Amino acid sequence: MSTSTTYSGRCHCGAVRFRFRSEPITTGCRCNCSICIRKGTIMSARYYPPEDFEALDGLDALTLYQFGDHDVDHYFCKTCGIHPFHDATAKPGHYRVNLGCIEGLDPLALEVNLIDGRSW
């Protein structure tokens, strides 16, 4: 039986806030595609479906960036520029979250795996 934890996250200025349920987060991932390597973020190891989100506030404060094949929607806060999450265009609303935005979680203390996004 898995234990579910509620995590709270936000962008730097607080305009975008979210809460989601997950098993305890013990790993993260980094992607080596051209945008992710520049962002340098540690993302959740999985995408979370809409039913795992309890709140997603401030969507109007986000702007969208797509590049290349437009497979991923990269969202950024219009005010502070922080990237709180992204989703795949094939599964809108299924978010991979920026673990640096999660309150009380140190993403640098996690095991971090590499995704080879350059090869896609």
N, C-alpha and C positions, 0 to 999 in steps of 0.2 A: 504494500500500500504506500503510495507516494504522499509526501507532505507538500501542501501548497502554501506558498508565501505570497503576500501582497507587496509589490514593490511600487514605490512612487518615484517619478522622474519629472524633470523639467529642463527647459533650456536655461541659459545663464540668467536672462533677465526675468524669467518667470511667466512670460506671456503664454508659453506652451507648457501645459502640465498634463501628466498622464499617470494612471495607476493600472497595473496588470497583475494577474495571478500567474505564478510559475512554480515549478519545483525549485528548490534552492539553486541559485546560479553559482556554479563552481568553475565554469569555463567560459571563454569568449573566443572571438575569432577576428582576424584581420584579413583584409582582401588586398591583393597587390595590383588591382586594376588602376588605371591612371587617376581616377578621382579619389578612390579610397586611400591610395598611397599618399596622396597630398593631404587628405583630411587627417590621417593618422589615428583614427578612432579605433577603439576596441568595441566590437559589436556583439550582440547576443549570439550564441551559437545556433540559435534556431529562430524561425519566424513564429510570432505569436498570433493566433487567429483572433478575429473580432470578439468572440465569446470570452476570451481571457482578459479583455480590457474592461475595467470597471468605470473608467473615466478617460476621456480624451478631450481636453479643453484647450481652446485657443487655436483651433485649426485655421481660423481666419488670419492669424499672425504668421502663418507659414507661407513660404514661396517654394515653388517646385523647380527642380533642375533635372533635366534628362540629357544624356549624351549618347553617342554611338548608336546602338541598336534599340534604345528606348525601352529596354527590358526592366529597368529599375527606376522608380520614382524616388529621387533624393530630395527630402524636405529640409528646409532651413528656416530658422526664425528670421523674419524681416528686420527685426530690431537688433538682435545681438549676433546673428550669423551662425548660431549653434545648430548642428545637425542632430536632432533628437532621435530620428528613426527614418527608415525607408521601407518601401514595399515593392514587391515585384508586380509589374503590370498584369501578369497572368493571374495574380491573386490579390487584388486590391484589398486593403484593410488588414492584411496579414503582415505585421510589422516585425522587422529586425531592429532592435533598439540599441542606441548608443549607450553602452554601460557606464560611460563617464557622466551621464545625465541622471543616473540612479542614485538616490539619496542613501547614504550609509554603505555603499558598495565601492570597494577599491578595485577597479578593473586591472590595475597593475599588479595586484596580488594573485590574479587568476592564472590558470593555465590558458595560454592563448594559442590557438591553432591557425594556420594560414589557409586561406581560400585562394586558389589560383585563378582569379578573375581575369588576368591578362590573356589566358588561353581560351576564353569563351568567345 
